Amino acid sequence: MRIFSGIQPTGTGELHIGNYFGAIRRWVKLQGEHETIYCIVDYHALTSEDTTADGLRKARRELALGLLACGIDPEKSILYAQSDVPEHTELCWILGCVASYGDLTRMTQFKEKAAKEEFVNGGLFYYPVLQAADILLYKAEAVPVGEDQLQHLEEARRIARRFNFRFGETFPEPEPIVGEGARIMSLADPERKMSKSAGPEHYIGILEGEEGIRRKVRSAVTDVGLTPGQAMSPGVANLFLLLELVAPPELVDAFRRDHAAGKLLYRDLKEALFTHLMATLRPIQDRYRELAARGEVEEVLAAGAARARRIAQATMAEVRERVGLD
Ligand code: TYM
């Protein structure tokens, strides 16, 4: 199977544990078993009004380092930056001409972002079309993502279907791959998903120091009541979800039994989560430091782009012929 996925170089380019557990950990697992193509989607990052030229350059590099530190292996996967393969934007235009305007107005992410901004740029509206182009350019069959991307994936499938219907069978309809950890919530506000845009107290960066992580885990929102059999509040459920991702099942079970019996001390739950989370992140942080000292990121991305471009050019030759632009 050919697998494709992407991630935005926003802010400093540092990954948070939502990205890691929701997507990147699965990206790493899929390597070797399938043909894997992973893209740093810098064109998408331009839709954020906060993105500056220098910030974007740095974030792209940081994100590449972070992905390599997490275990993306350029020998097994194609890792590259979207803007190094201009075919993404060429296909984006063509797909825009089969996408439904009505569908695009119904995208939740667009509606939420547009409601917050005073000035809404056109890129934000076209964002899902570019995302569809990313995937279809490689005729990818499956896309490992967190839950927040499912609507965009559905739109990519619709776009593939419309293109095939109008111009003839060309693209497979890409299937999402989601699994455990697909929706990690903010520690400070467990009703919203973990993301960097809400501010530093809402997420844990994979490169954060021990003290910062301890403080954030300790101050994670829980609840006050401890009635036996009481339903779990979103904050506590999120801590359990994270613990499941990093700790042995027996330990999680023991904490679950304590919770059901109404005798769980959140302090203990948080301490265990901190310890096991650090055990997961420490090797990534060590590897990050090694890679940063070595400084070969640009070469890795350039080699990845050359490989990606060969596939992209073949697809575009076929697409141009299909639509009559050859
Ligand atoms: P982005 O950059 O916001 O996030 C990258 C990946 O991390 C997942 N993720 C989460 N998973 C669980 N819990 C969370 N709190 C959490 N936050 C983020 C995301 O679901 C995603 O898998 N539009 C995409 C980028 C993109 C793309 C693509 C993805 C562009 N083209 C083509 C797949 C295929 C995005 O903004 O992801």
Boltz pocket constraint, residues with backbone or C-beta under 6 A from the ligand:
constraints:
  - pocket:
      binder: B
      contacts: [[A, 4], [A, 5], [A, 6], [A, 7], [A, 8], [A, 9], [A, 18], [A, 19], [A, 20], [A, 21], [A, 22], [A, 23], [A, 24], [A, 41], [A, 44], [A, 130], [A, 131], [A, 132], [A, 134], [A, 135], [A, 143], [A, 144], [A, 145], [A, 146], [A, 147], [A, 148], [A, 149], [A, 152], [A, 181], [A, 182], [A, 183], [A, 184], [A, 185], [A, 193], [A, 194], [A, 195]]
      max_distance: 6.0
